[in-house]
Amino acid sequence: MKKLLLSIILFINVIPIFSQAEFKIAFDHIEWKKPINDKVNLEIYLKITNIGNVSGACEDLNGIWLYSSDSYYNYDMALLEYNKGILQDIRAGGSLNCFLIFNVPKAANGLTLKFDQEHGGAAKFITDSYNKYLLDEAEYLYNVKNYPEAIKMFKDCLSSDVIQKENIKLRIADCYEKTGDLLFEDYQSYKITDNLDKAIINYKQSLNYDSKSVSTKDKIANIYDILGDNQFNAVNLASALSFYQFSLDYNNSAVINGKIDNINKELTKKKKSEETKKNNQKKWEEYDELISPTTGFTFTSGIGYNTNQNSSESVPFWNLQMDIPVKLYTQKKLNSPLNVFLNFEGGYSGFIGTESQLYKYLNIGNSLYTLKRNTNGPPFSEYYVNGGVGVSILSQSLKPMLIFSYGVYGQSTLFNISPVSDPINDPSNNLYGNILSQVHVGQGFNLEFSLKIGSAFIIGYAFKNYSIESNLYFLKNNYSAHYFNIGLSSF
């Protein structure tokens, strides 16, 4: 505890008792010790000097007591201890240092040492209350700008002095605010960003003790504004927005609201840009998947009808076809890129109608000739091998495709023809048997339109137009065909 020194010496009492010894009692200093709950020990240090001619003891100390200016506390003060040699003889011209320890209430003010009337009744003011002492110490520390120690001292006052509780809280708030001010000044001088965070902590501590302080709230708002500006300049918009919103919590400034509006616009713009970039990235990934096969296979089966343009008769056929497409060019565009490819195809078709339909289809006069099957299988079939070009629009879900092919078409027959007049239908009498069972070749084109659905399934329509060369009048015809196809594609 800090010692209090007095420069004025008090002569409390000089009374010769049974001798010529005279005593001068000087007040030296006091110390506060062991504050517990609402009590504290007050140690009073004295110096007793014998100014007489003979040795003697200062028995006047037997009648000394400690009183408070507030008589309410006088019944709650007690002498705990004193120097055991305080009543010993002091030689003439000699002196003795001694102490008295009183246990007193912290709030007891105007503490005075008094002698009772028997010992002269002299009195000496010693000190104000312990609470006043703490406040004085705290104020001293505050005035010399030792704010951390002042805060500790004011908090001690807060726990000791209930009466001035609100005033002490305000002083603690002042200390925290001043600490924050110093940190902010250092930031302005040295640009140490950490000081801003520390300043905010101190300002918020200040508000804990003085929640209505407008100046402190303005300072917090200002620092959050600075932090927001720093983040904005570093293009950390989300972080800047957070700091500006914190600033609004302490000061609803129109300037800060304007900054927040601008950032929200920027964030919205950035979000749209990121979404566009994300969507484009997704499209590029889908596009890569679409263009990744440079070649592939397509297998289809179909059903339709063929028409002999010479006889104008149509008959049903089934059809099997395999395509091998090879990419030539892909348009570098995300939305519906155009794909151009070569296409090689081969197919086989079989007649599925009746004999009477086949007579009409081949334009055979059945009153003159009969057809006789010479093996199992379709009595009449066609095949083709084509090459051409195709185009498609690449899409993840639905891919339209158009192919034009030109190539070789052929017909094969699995029957012989015999005259109707032949009574036994002897194959040896066949007029055209050997010729009819041969392959008859021609040429023509194939036009197909199909839709690829999803990753593999395909449906489509095909139109064929071709001619067959033969020395038989009923086979040498121009033909057309229409088919509806379904199948699978890896292209």
Secondary structure, 3 states (H helix, E strand, C coil): CCCCCCCCCCCCCCCCCCCCCCEEEEEEEEEEEEEECCEEEEEEEEEEEECCCCCECCHHHHHEEEECCCHHHHHHCEEEEECCCCCCCECCCCEEEEEEEEEEECCCCCEEEEECHHHCCCEEEEECCHHHHHHHHHHHHHHCCCHHHHHHHHHHHHHHCCCCHHHHHHHHHHHHHHHHHHHHHHHHHHCCHHHHHHHHHHHHHHHHHCCCCHHHHHHHHHHHHHHHHHHHHCCCHHHHHHHHHHHHHHCCCHHHHHHHHHHHHHHHHHHHHHHHHHHHHHHHHHHHHHHCCCECCEEEEEEEEEEECCCCEEEEEEEEEEEEEEEEEECCCCCCCEEEEEEEEEEEEEECCCHHHHHHHHCCCCCCEEEEECCCCCCEEEEEEEEEEEEEECCCCEEEEEEEEEEEEEEEECEEEEECCCCCCCHHHCCCHHHHCCEEEEEEEEEEEEEEECCCEEEEEEEEEEEECCCCCCCCCEEEEEEEEEEEECC
